[in-house]
Amino acid sequence: MLQCPRCGGSCSALPPVCKSCGFGFPTYAGIPVLVARPHELVDQWSFRLAEFEASNDATRVRIIADVATKSLSPGARARLERLARGLALQRERIVAVLGEAGISALARRSPEPEGVPSEGSITSYLHHVHRDWAWDDEGSIENREALAAVARVLEPQPQLGAVLVIGAGACRLASDLHAYGRADVTIAVDINPLPMLVARRVIAGDSVRLVELPVAPRDLEHVFVERSLHAEHVVRDGFVQLFADAFALPFAPGSFDTVVTPWFIDQVPRDLASFLPVIRGLLRPGGRWINHGPLIYHPSHTELAARYGSDEVLALAKAAGLVVQRSRADRLPYLQSPACTRGRAEMVFTFVAARVEVVEPELGAPTPPAWIVDRSLSVPRFDGLDGYEPPHPLFGAVVRLIDGERSTDQIAAVLVRDFHLPVDAAGQGVGSCLAEIWRATRQ
Ligand SMILES: C[S@@+](CC[C@H](N)C(=O)[O-])C[C@H]1O[C@@H](n2cnc3c(N)ncnc32)[C@H](O)[C@@H]1O
């Protein structure tokens, strides 16, 4: 089912080589990196590792200077000294996990590509990694509750067949579902190295030593906590991890019986409406989409109009040919570390939707083309452009820049240069303009 993300040809799995263009994709700790430009992605991981090391070092130096120069109470001194030790240990362990996979620090040479805010660091999801594989031992119910919510919407048909989990992170829910739904195969994809590499070792039966630094520790003892991350149960065969981009997934259409999006649809796609056709396209007819997560959007990532409530999500899904069969809303504990005084609860929406073949015409939004979903693809001179009347000069400028070669991001770069459009908003802004122009030319 693997498709080359560069040319669309069929791809072998291990080693990952395209049978058409011959491109060989790298693997890290046995996890293939099936993205169009794998070395650029891996370079970003190395740059982030260097940034993590530098920031960890700077924090420790500051703490050590405070301990040496300030008049501190014995408690404060002990806490700061313990924090400095925890930081050093955390640095060592993270460098080791990445180093074992062949990823080492590199001074940044190219800017961080625009992505999801708060995901630009190597430790972005470190607390989730601890939650997935360490906190159960101290009574955390988060993993159990997540599986239970999904199990309830799957009843009475828990069998999952061939499963794709998009944005699997540290893979706990993905691997629990693999077991619960007796999946034939589960492919867990993500683009973030640390959670995936830890998951890889834990799932293989290893234990991984990491350090948790709670944001608001309970007491001196919990300023840092050494943890040994491990899986309670052996993960059944057929669980496969892959580094792949949700917006350019390397799979033939209709490859899966089940697609799972855990804590993903609000955080990662800029506009869920354009991502629904991707989910539908991955499913075989009659296949099921399982969603689990809240609807909490990043204001800088998702425009107000695309911050859909649960009712809108269900209506959009139906319009895209994904009819929700069962749904529930549960207020669930979220990142309530046993070591921390802080913890959240989120309203989590869990639903299962079936791919239907007939999309009701009055509801059916036309499926957006790939170049609207992926801003790095060339924008063609599509039908209707010539007679299009722009409602605003910016729309006119965008239309003039569509030459069949430039991508959305390249059009945005020209507008930044010539019209002083703000750099951080240009890509998303031009993407929205193009989606609107395309929609208007369809009417
Ligand atoms: C909110 S986290 C949820 C992680 C995990 N499902 C969980 O519940 O802990 C979103 C996940 O999506 C991943 N992600 C972000 N952009 C992605 C992309 N373009 N392709 C694949 N995964 C992506 C992130 O690395 C992160 O693991």
The ligand as a Gaussian input file, in Angstrom:
#p B3LYP/6-31G(d) Opt

LIG

0 1
 C       -1.759000      17.236000      19.824000
 S       -0.537000      16.077000      19.338000
 C       -1.328000      14.532000      19.665000
 C       -0.368000      13.413000      19.816000
 C       -0.996000      12.075000      20.238000
 N       -2.004000      11.649000      19.317000
 C       -1.538000      12.203000      21.635000
 O       -2.770000      12.182000      21.794000
 O       -0.738000      12.336000      22.570000
 C       -0.518000      16.214000      17.578000
 C        0.461000      15.257000      16.926000
 O        0.446000      15.496000      15.520000
 C        1.782000      15.423000      15.049000
 N        1.878000      16.173000      13.790000
 C        1.933000      17.516000      13.603000
 N        2.021000      17.815000      12.295000
 C        2.015000      16.631000      11.638000
 C        2.098000      16.294000      10.270000
 N        2.175000      17.232000       9.322000
 N        2.091000      15.000000       9.944000
 C        2.020000      14.029000      10.899000
 N        1.925000      14.294000      12.214000
 C        1.928000      15.575000      12.589000
 C        2.598000      16.034000      16.165000
 O        3.963000      15.677000      16.072000
 C        1.900000      15.454000      17.385000
 O        2.446000      14.219000      17.757000

